[in-house]
Amino acid sequence: MLRAETTDSSCAFRGTCRAAMCYRAIVPRPTPRRLLPGLSAADGFMRHPFDQTHGVRTSGLIAGRHLKTGQSNDRHATAYYGVAPSVFHRLIQRWRRTGPIAPIDDFSFVDLGAGMGRAVLLAAEMHFRRVIGVEFHPTLAQIARRNLRLWRSAGRTQAPTRIYCRDAVEFPIPDGPTLLFLFNPFGGPVLRRLLKRIGREFANRPNELDLLYVNNEQEGELECARGFRRLFLGQIARSRADAIADHSILGNQPDGEYASSNYEDCSIWRWTGR
């Protein structure tokens, strides 16, 4: 009796398994999500040591023509590439020596054109009042939010930090002292609109806004803008490790459209209102 029951149930189990196998065989597999151009091995993608060390995803080079969103400012997008951590830290150190209006823990850090959020993650380790990343491309903003969750899980955030998927020119700048970070995110027309808006909103707030500009291709726009004073203009060197990594990553691009040097041309500006 026991053996018979076991045999019956075993047959029934095999029948169930066969049915399940048949069911699985006819269920269509989900279509793989297509990566943005520049983020696949075929495009020469390589991970930066920063990502390998921390388990995040901020690597890759995406040309501006591949960052279309249907918004009016699409044609002014430059490209996505994560800032070298050593350049970021050295520029922050230089800014702190310029005599900001308040201590760092009174400043809001705002990265306009945050991409996958590497600069946001680095800033979140510092004691800013808050850290904000603003990115107009939904896919990049989604990746940045995922990176931020990992950063929080690892206990690396020292300040309240958020990522917004918004147009940088329209994003409301926080009250109080603010440090804007730009890694050459857009062309001259967009930067002009941003500077005019800052002039209106900070008309009665002298010295409350500082701006860090990395790979400052549109430096002329700031030079022509009234109310800004330049505190620094020069080259910020990459560390040896970052220089090797960036040379390798950009040298691996199939079309060779972009190149890397051992430094970034940078500037630091302060809104004085005069």
N, C-alpha and C positions, 0 to 999 in steps of 0.2 A: 504493500500500500504506500509506504513512504517513498520507495523507489519510483513507483508509477507517478505519484504526484510530482516528484522532483523532475522526472522526464517530461511530463506535460508542461510544467512551468518553464522548463528549460527550452522546450520547443517554442512556447509562447514568447519567451524572451528573445530567442533567435529571430522569430518572426517580427517582433517589435523592432529589433536592431536593423533587420533588412529594410523594414518600412522607413525607419529613420534615415538609413543610408540613402534610400531612394529619394526621400524628401530633400535631404541635403544636396543630392545631385542635381535636383531641378531648380533649386533656389538660385537665382542669378547673383553673382558676386558683385559687391559694390564697386562702382567705377573709381579707380584710384584718383585722389585729389591731385590736380596738376599744380606743381610748384611754380612760383613766379620765375620768369627767366632770370638766370643768374644763381639759382639756388639748387641746381641739380649737378650731378657729377659730369654730365655731358657739357655743361656750361663752365667747367673748370672749378666748380665749388670746392673749397677747402675750409676746414674749421680753424678759426683763430684759437690760439692757446687759451685765451680768456674763456671761451666756451668749453673747451676740453677740461679746464680746471674746475669750473663752476657748474657744469651741466646745464647751461642755458643755450639759447639759440639766437645769436646776434651776428653771425658771420654771413658773408656773401656780398656780392656786388650786383646791384640792380640798376640798370641805366634808367634815366628819367622817362624815356619813351615807353618803358614797360610799367610805369606807375600811373596809368590812366584810371581815373575814377568817374569821369563824366562831369567833373566840376570845372568851373571857368578858369581856375588857376593851373590846370593840368599842364598846359604848355610851358609853364615856368618851373616845373619840377626839375631838379638837377639829377641826382642819383642817390641811391642808398648805399652807404658803407659805414660800418661802425667806427667811431673815433678810437684811436689808439689809447688804451688806458693810461699809459705814461704821459702822453700829451695832455690828456684831460687833467690829471693830477698836477702836472707842472703848471698848467695855465691857472688852475684854481689857486695854487700857492702864490703865483705872481699877482693875481687879483687881490688876494688877502693882504699883500704888501702895499696896495695902492691907497689904503685908508678908507675903506667903505664907511658909509654913514652909520652903520650899526654892526654888532657882532653877527657872526654867521647864523646863529640860532634865531635871529630876528628876520632873516632873509628867506623869501620863497624862491626856490630854484625852478625855472620853467624852461624846458627844452622844446623849442618850436621846430617841428620836423624831426620828431623823436625816433622814427623808424622802428626798429625792433627793441629799442630801449636801452642800448648799452650805456649811454651817458646817464640816463635816469637811474640805472642800477648803481652806477658808481657814485652818483650824487646821494642816493638813498643811504649809503654807508656813512655819510657825513651828517652833522647835526644841524641841518637846515630846519627852518620852521615847518616847511612842507616842500615836497618835491612833486613836480607835475611834468608829464610828458604829453605833448600834443602832436598827433599824427593824423594826416588826412586820408591815408590809404587804409581801408578796413582790414586787409590781410596783415599788414605790418602792425597795425594797432592790436590786433588779436594776438599775434605772436608776442608783442611787448607785454601784454597783460599776462600771458602764460609765463613769461620770464619773471615778471614781478611776483607772481604767486610762488614760484620756486625760490626766489630771493627771500621772500618772507618766511617760507618754510625752513630755510637754512638759517634764519635768525640774523640776516645781514642788514635789514632795514633799521635805520636809526631815526627816521623821520616819517611822518604820514606821507604816503606816496600813491599817486593815481595816474592812470593813462586815459586820455580822452581822444576819441576819434572826431576831430574837428578841423576846420580851416584855421590855420595859425593866425591869420589876420583878424578873424572875427572872435577869437577866443578871448574872454575877459581876463585881463591881467589882474592878479590878486592885489588886495590892499596891502599897504606897508612896503618896506624895502623889498625889491625884487631883483634877482639876477637872471637875465635872459641868456640862454645858450643857443648858438646857431652854428651848426656844422654845415655851412654852405647849403642850406636846404632848398633855396629857391632863387630865381633870377631877380634882376633889378626891379622890374615893375612891382612885384609882390613886396619886396623889401621896402620900396618907397612908400607903399600904402601902409605898411606896418609902422614905419618911422613917423609918418604924418599922424597916425592914430595915437602913437605914444606922445607926440607933441601936444595933442589935444587933451588926453587924459591925465598927463603929468604936468600940465601947465603950471599948477600951483604946488608941485611936489618936487622941488629941486633936490638932486642927489639921491633920490629914492629908487632910481633904476640904473643898474649897470648891465653892460652887455659884453659877453664873450663871443668872439667871432673866429671860428676855426676854418681854415682854407678860405680866406676872405676874398673871394673873387669879386664881390660887389663892394669893395671898400670905398669906392668913389661915391656910392650912394650915402654913406655915413659922413664922408667928408663934406658933402654938399648940404646935409641936413642941419638945420639950425637948432641950437640948443644942446648939442652933444659935444663933449670934450674927449679927445683921445688920450688915454693914459699909457698905452703901450702899442707898439707896432714892431713886429719882428718874427723871428723863427723860434718855434718851440720844438726841441729835438725829441724824437722817439727814443725810447730805451733800445738797447741792442736787441733784446728779445722781440720787441714790437716791430723794429725795423726789419729783422729777418722774416718775421711772420707776414708782414704786409707786402714785402717784396715778393715772397713766395706766392702769396694768394693772388696778387694782381698780375704777377708774371705768368700765372697759370691760366689766365683768361684766354679763350681761343682767338678772339679778335684783337687782343692787345690794345683795346681802346683807352684804357686807363693805365697810369704808371704810378709808382710810389717813390718817395724820396725819404731821406732820413729825418725829415722835419716837416712841420706844418707851418705855413704862413698864418699868423694870428694877430688879432688886435683886441684891445680892451677899451671900452667906451663908457662914459658916465653922462647921464642926462643932468645938465645943470640948469636948463631952461633959458640960458643966455646965449 
